[in-house]
Structures are given as C-alpha cells and as structure tokens.
C-alpha cells in the first residue's frame, strides 16, 4: 500500500524455512559480520597479516559488540533493570511480570563502540602485534559497513522509529503502533501476522489503520548516510596515504558516524535515558553520548600529522 511518499510498513518477520524462521534482524547481523570479514581480508593481505589473526579479531569483535551493545543500552537507557530484572540484562528472557522469552532486544551502538575499542587493547597485546591505532584505523572500515545492515535490521523490526511527520511523507509502522497482543485482541485473530495483515488490508479495520501515525524512517536515514561513511573510509584507505597516519581513519570514523547519529536524532523518537532529567533535556540521550565521540575523533584527526609506516 504505497501512494506518493506514504507507506504502510508491515513486513514479514523473516524467511520461513518450515522448521525455522530466519529473522531479517538476525540476518542483518550475519551480513554485517560476514561482509565485514570479506572487506578486511584484502586489507590484511596487503598488510601481510594472517587470516588466522583476522578470524580471531572478528570473533572477539562479535562478542564485544553484542555484550557492549546490550550493557550500553541498560546503563544508558534502562539502568533500572539492574534492580528490577537483572536476569534480562544478558539473557533473552524477562521475569516481569512473569518469566517469559523476549529475545535479545535493547542494544545501544554507543555501548558497542566502547566495548570494541576496549577489546582492541586485548587484540593488540595477544593477537595482532601492531600498534593500537593501526588496529583501530582498520577495524572501523568493516564496523561502518556493519552499521548499515544493523540499521536495516532495525527497519525490518520496526524499531528505533522516527518522530511523527507533519505531512503525508513518511511510513506507518504498524508493529510500532500496535503490540502483537494488542493487534490480536483488536482484530480477534489468532496470530500476530494475521492481525497485522488484517489491519492493513481489511476495510473493516480501516479506523485502526488510520490511527497509525506517519513517521520518519530514521533507520533508513542512518543506513543511507552510513553508506557514505563506509565509502569515504574505503577511499581514504585504498586511494590515499592516510592509512599510514596513525589514528586518522579512526578519527574520521568517529567524526562521520557519530555526526550522522547526532543529526538523525533530531527526527528520532525518544528512547529514554538521562535526557529525561531537566538538566539534560536540551538534547537526546543519543546526542549527548555522540558528542564525546565526535570530539575524540577531531583530536585524532588533528594529531595525525606525521605519516607513520605500519
């Protein structure tokens, strides 16, 4: 159902294999790390580093990303979970109001970034005998590529949506407006998929569809911008000598990626966090967390004056 720049977003959850549902969000993570490995392989070949060390780098990065993203979300956006529901922090369950499966949800890119940087200290000591900045200058290239697919995964999941638009432009996120149980109750259907399809296509429930707000596809805004971040970093590494300036590519990554995040936050729905306190409500939590990364990025770009051969 598409007209002009208005669209009802009610995607399939994933690819039904009969015995297993391959969810698009999970697939986005697989693509992020799989393609990231292939992007790094020619870089490691060029730098005379072994594929074995690349494999270890990506295993550690995967673990750091997942743990850091989850802990970052809890610390920055839901700190009450430490007291109210500690089991849900690292497990795909919740004990409130009763024990039930939730899947892994609530991930913060700021937490992932901090965890990845911290993990590179270990990588530099135990796996790749290069300088810390040498590793960071190269790992940010596949990380920027991965950010594209993670945001596409968010789009398929109808999460991290934008604010309501003031015109016909935008997307109606059915699954954001109505929870699965609510949609089933309103339509008197037996499955979430059937309920959402009923709201979208059955004229009897046109009022429910009309109540769905048209919102900015903030996830797509970020994903498209991250394509340019990735392209710029690839160009700088392969076509210029900046790869030999210790910290330059890392600094550019911080400036570009977190500037995108800062700007897109203006049209993104609040995800809570410390922005709810009056002293911080001038900006969103995501914007406050992005500012230090941007400042650090400028520091490394300015400092990377002399060319250091790896």
C-alpha positions, 0 to 999 in steps of 0.5 A: 500500500504505497501512494506518493511518499506514504507507506504502510510498513508491515513486513514479514518477520523473516524467511520461513524455512518450515522448521525455522524462521530466519529473522531479517534482524538476525540476518542483518547481523550475519551480513554485517559480520560476514561482509565485514570479514570479506572487506578486511581480508584484502586489507590484511593481505596487503598488510601481510597479516594472517587470516588466522589473526583476522578470524580471531579479531572478528570473533572477539569483535562479535562478542564485544559488540553484542555484550557492549551493545546490550550493557550500553543500552541498560546503563544508558537507557534502562539502568533500572533493570539492574534492580528490577530484572537483572536476569534480562540484562544478558539473557533473552528472557524477562521475569516481569511480570512473569518469566517469559522469552523476549529475545535479545532486544535493547542494544545501544551502538554507543555501548558497542563502540566502547566495548570494541575499542576496549577489546582492541587493547586485548587484540593488540597485546595477544593477537595482532602485534601492531600498534593500537591505532593501526588496529583501530584505523582498520577495524572501523572500515568493516564496523561502518559497513556493519552499521548499515545492515544493523540499521536495516535490521532495525527497519525490518523490526520496526524499531528505533522509529522516527518522530511523527511527520507533519505531512503525508511523507513518511511510513506507518509502522504498524508493529510500532503502533500496535503490540502483537497482543494488542493487534490480536485482541483488536482484530480477534485473530489468532496470530500476530501476522494475521492481525497485522495483515488484517489491519492493513488490508481489511476495510473493516479495520480501516479506523485502526489503520488510520490511527497509525501515525506517519513517521520518519524512517530514521533507520533508513536515514542512518543506513543511507548516510552510513553508506557514505561513511563506509565509502569515504573510509574505503577511499581514504584507505585504498586511494590515499596515504592516510592509512599510514597516519596513525589514528586518522581513519579512526578519527574520521570514523568517529567524526562521520558516524557519530555526526550522522547519529547526532543529526538523525536524532533530531527526527528520532523518537525518544528512547529514554535515558538521562535526557529525561532529567531537566538538566539534560533535556536540551538534547537526546540521550543519543546526542549527548553520548555522540558528542564525546565521540565526535570530539575524540575523533577531531583530536585524532584527526588533528594529531595525525600529522606525521605519516607513520609506516605500519 
